[in-house]
Amino acid sequence: MTSQTKIISICNSKGGVGKSVVTLMTATAVAEQKNKKVLILDCDSQATIYELAEHEKEMYPDDEPLVEVEALSPRRVNTFLKRFADDYDLIFIDIPRMTDKKADNPTVMLLYNCDGILVPVIGSDVDVLATTEFLSVIQECRDFKQEMKEDFTAYGFINRRNLRKSNQEAEATLKKAGLKMFSNSLSDLRIFTSPSVFQSPLQTAEGQRRFEDFYREFCRKFKV
């Protein structure tokens, strides 16, 4: 794999935080806006992104999707990356919920392939607690990357921002725990309920209003 290929995961140890949707929307935006060749590796057993992509390809057989999607078990990712990573500018790894955070767990080991991790957080006590515990896994990745003399970037952001007070408390808690946070967040909006491999959210006026600032901050922070 060359240094030109960047690998990022939008992930959290807790499920239900919107990681797959944000992954797909960010990936299609990068592909469309920057003319990058982008791949999503769907390693979740539910294969949400992969099944959506296959369904859409059946619906639009004459069109080309903005991003490619492959479904892989976590144990196969390293071999896949060694062989095919150079074919892409940017790879997103969609990682399943982590029930076991030990360093030798195949799901946790996926993170060691990443140049960056972006953590979606819902502003509730349960989600903040789970995310705080997840920070130890991120720190292990950071330490490993430093040993390898490789760059590593980690940020969090508030997803489905609704209740102002709980979100402010969540941000404050995570910053205190050592996680840098995006200045932009994402609201619980209708446009985020129907992502597509054929269309970037930035191709619509509403998507530009609701997603562009987040997207641009993503590109700056992760040097995409």
C-alpha positions as CSV (number, residue, x, y, z in Angstrom):
1,M,0.0,0.0,0.0
2,T,1.3,3.4,-0.9
3,S,1.3,6.5,1.3
4,Q,-1.1,8.0,-1.2
5,T,-3.9,5.7,-0.1
6,K,-5.7,7.0,3.0
7,I,-7.8,4.7,5.2
8,I,-10.4,6.1,7.6
9,S,-13.1,4.6,9.8
10,I,-16.2,6.4,11.1
11,C,-16.8,4.2,14.0
12,N,-17.8,3.8,17.7
13,S,-17.8,0.7,19.9
14,K,-21.5,1.3,20.4
15,G,-24.1,0.6,17.7
16,G,-26.9,2.8,16.6
17,V,-24.9,6.0,16.4
18,G,-25.3,6.5,12.6
19,K,-21.8,5.4,11.5
20,S,-22.9,3.6,8.3
21,V,-25.0,6.5,7.1
22,V,-22.3,9.1,7.8
23,T,-19.7,6.8,6.2
24,L,-21.7,6.6,3.0
25,M,-22.6,10.3,2.8
26,T,-19.0,11.4,3.4
27,A,-17.6,8.8,1.0
28,T,-19.9,9.9,-1.9
29,A,-19.3,13.6,-1.2
30,V,-15.5,13.1,-1.4
31,A,-15.8,11.0,-4.6
32,E,-18.1,13.5,-6.3
33,Q,-16.5,16.8,-5.0
34,K,-12.8,15.8,-5.3
35,N,-13.0,13.2,-8.1
36,K,-11.4,10.6,-5.9
37,K,-11.6,6.9,-6.3
38,V,-13.3,5.8,-3.1
39,L,-14.0,2.4,-1.6
40,I,-16.1,1.4,1.4
41,L,-15.2,-1.9,3.0
42,D,-18.4,-3.1,4.8
43,C,-17.2,-5.3,7.6
44,D,-20.4,-5.3,9.6
45,S,-22.3,-8.6,9.7
46,Q,-25.5,-6.7,8.9
47,A,-23.8,-5.4,5.7
48,T,-26.1,-2.4,5.6
49,I,-24.0,-0.4,3.1
50,Y,-23.3,-3.4,0.8
51,E,-26.9,-4.5,0.6
52,L,-28.0,-0.9,-0.2
53,A,-25.4,-0.7,-2.9
54,E,-26.4,-4.0,-4.5
55,H,-30.1,-3.0,-4.4
56,E,-29.4,0.4,-6.0
57,K,-27.2,-1.2,-8.7
58,E,-30.2,-3.4,-9.6
59,M,-32.4,-0.3,-9.7
60,Y,-30.0,1.7,-11.9
61,P,-28.1,-0.8,-14.0
62,D,-27.0,1.8,-16.6
63,D,-25.5,4.2,-14.1
64,E,-22.1,4.2,-12.3
65,P,-22.1,4.5,-8.5
66,L,-19.9,7.2,-7.0
67,V,-18.2,4.7,-4.7
68,E,-17.4,1.1,-4.7
69,V,-18.5,-1.2,-1.9
70,E,-17.1,-4.5,-0.8
71,A,-18.4,-6.8,2.0
72,L,-15.6,-8.5,3.9
73,S,-15.2,-10.2,7.2
74,P,-12.8,-8.5,9.5
75,R,-10.3,-11.4,9.2
76,R,-9.9,-10.8,5.4
77,V,-9.3,-7.1,5.4
78,N,-5.5,-7.1,5.8
79,T,-5.1,-9.5,2.9
80,F,-7.5,-7.4,0.8
81,L,-5.7,-4.1,1.6
82,K,-2.3,-5.6,0.7
83,R,-3.5,-6.6,-2.7
84,F,-6.0,-3.8,-3.7
85,A,-5.5,-0.7,-1.5
86,D,-3.2,1.0,-4.1
87,D,-6.2,1.1,-6.5
88,Y,-8.0,3.7,-4.4
89,D,-7.4,7.2,-3.2
90,L,-9.5,6.8,-0.1
91,I,-10.9,3.7,1.7
92,F,-13.5,3.8,4.5
93,I,-13.8,0.8,6.7
94,D,-17.3,0.3,8.2
95,I,-16.6,-1.5,11.4
96,P,-19.2,-3.4,13.4
97,R,-20.2,-2.7,17.0
98,M,-17.4,-3.9,19.3
99,T,-18.5,-6.3,22.0
100,D,-14.9,-7.3,22.8
101,K,-12.4,-4.4,23.0
102,K,-9.3,-6.6,23.5
103,A,-6.4,-5.6,21.2
104,D,-6.3,-9.0,19.5
105,N,-10.0,-9.0,18.6
106,P,-10.3,-9.0,14.7
107,T,-12.8,-6.1,14.9
108,V,-10.5,-4.0,17.0
109,M,-7.5,-4.9,14.8
110,L,-9.3,-3.3,11.8
111,L,-8.6,0.1,13.4
112,Y,-4.8,-0.5,13.2
113,N,-5.1,-0.2,9.4
114,C,-6.6,3.3,9.7
115,D,-4.8,6.6,9.2
116,G,-7.8,8.3,11.0
117,I,-10.8,7.6,13.1
118,L,-13.9,9.7,13.3
119,V,-16.3,8.9,16.2
120,P,-20.0,9.7,16.0
121,V,-21.6,10.4,19.4
122,I,-25.2,10.7,20.4
123,G,-25.7,13.1,23.3
124,S,-27.0,10.6,25.9
125,D,-25.3,9.4,29.1
126,V,-25.2,5.8,27.8
127,D,-23.6,6.8,24.5
128,V,-21.1,9.1,26.1
129,L,-20.1,6.4,28.6
130,A,-19.5,3.9,25.8
131,T,-17.6,6.4,23.8
132,T,-15.4,7.3,26.7
133,E,-14.5,3.6,27.2
134,F,-13.8,3.4,23.4
135,L,-11.1,6.1,23.8
136,S,-8.7,3.5,25.3
137,V,-8.9,1.6,22.0
138,I,-8.2,4.7,20.0
139,Q,-5.2,5.5,22.3
140,E,-3.8,2.0,21.6
141,C,-4.1,2.7,17.9
142,R,-2.4,6.1,18.3
143,D,0.5,4.5,20.3
144,F,0.9,1.8,17.6
145,K,1.0,4.4,14.8
146,Q,3.6,6.4,16.7
147,E,5.8,3.4,17.1
148,M,5.5,2.8,13.4
149,K,6.2,6.5,12.8
150,E,2.9,6.9,10.9
151,D,0.4,9.8,11.1
152,F,-2.8,9.2,12.9
153,T,-5.8,11.5,13.4
154,A,-8.8,11.0,15.7
155,Y,-11.9,13.3,16.2
156,G,-15.4,13.0,17.5
157,F,-18.6,14.7,16.5
158,I,-22.1,15.0,17.7
159,N,-24.6,13.2,15.5
160,R,-28.3,13.7,15.6
161,R,-27.9,16.9,17.5
162,N,-31.3,17.8,19.1
163,L,-31.2,18.5,22.8
164,R,-28.8,21.3,23.3
165,K,-27.9,20.8,26.9
166,S,-27.1,17.0,26.6
167,N,-25.0,17.6,23.5
168,Q,-23.0,20.4,25.3
169,E,-22.4,18.1,28.2
170,A,-21.4,15.2,25.9
171,E,-18.9,17.4,24.1
172,A,-17.4,18.7,27.4
173,T,-17.1,15.2,28.8
174,L,-15.3,13.8,25.7
175,K,-13.0,16.7,25.4
176,K,-12.0,16.3,29.0
177,A,-11.4,12.6,28.3
178,G,-9.0,13.6,25.6
179,L,-11.0,13.4,22.4
180,K,-10.9,16.3,20.0
181,M,-14.3,17.3,18.7
182,F,-15.5,18.7,15.4
183,S,-16.9,22.2,15.6
184,N,-19.7,21.0,13.2
185,S,-22.4,18.5,14.1
186,L,-25.1,16.7,12.2
187,S,-28.8,17.1,13.0
188,D,-31.4,14.3,12.9
189,L,-32.7,15.3,9.5
190,R,-34.7,13.7,6.7
191,I,-31.9,14.0,4.1
192,F,-29.8,11.7,6.3
193,T,-32.4,8.8,6.2
194,S,-31.9,7.9,2.5
195,P,-28.2,7.9,1.6
196,S,-27.2,6.5,-1.9
197,V,-24.1,5.2,-3.6
198,F,-25.2,7.1,-6.7
199,Q,-25.6,10.6,-5.3
200,S,-23.7,12.8,-3.0
201,P,-25.7,14.7,-0.4
202,L,-23.9,17.8,-1.8
203,Q,-25.7,17.4,-5.1
204,T,-28.9,18.9,-3.5
205,A,-29.5,22.3,-2.1
206,E,-30.7,21.0,1.2
207,G,-27.7,18.7,1.4
208,Q,-25.3,21.6,0.8
209,R,-27.0,23.6,3.6
210,R,-27.0,20.7,6.1
211,F,-23.9,18.7,5.3
212,E,-21.3,20.9,3.5
213,D,-19.8,22.5,6.6
214,F,-19.3,19.1,8.2
215,Y,-17.9,17.7,5.0
216,R,-15.4,20.5,4.6
217,E,-14.3,20.2,8.2
218,F,-13.8,16.4,7.6
219,C,-11.6,17.2,4.6
220,R,-9.5,19.7,6.5
221,K,-9.1,17.6,9.6
222,F,-8.3,14.4,7.8
223,K,-6.3,16.0,5.0
224,V,-8.4,14.5,2.2
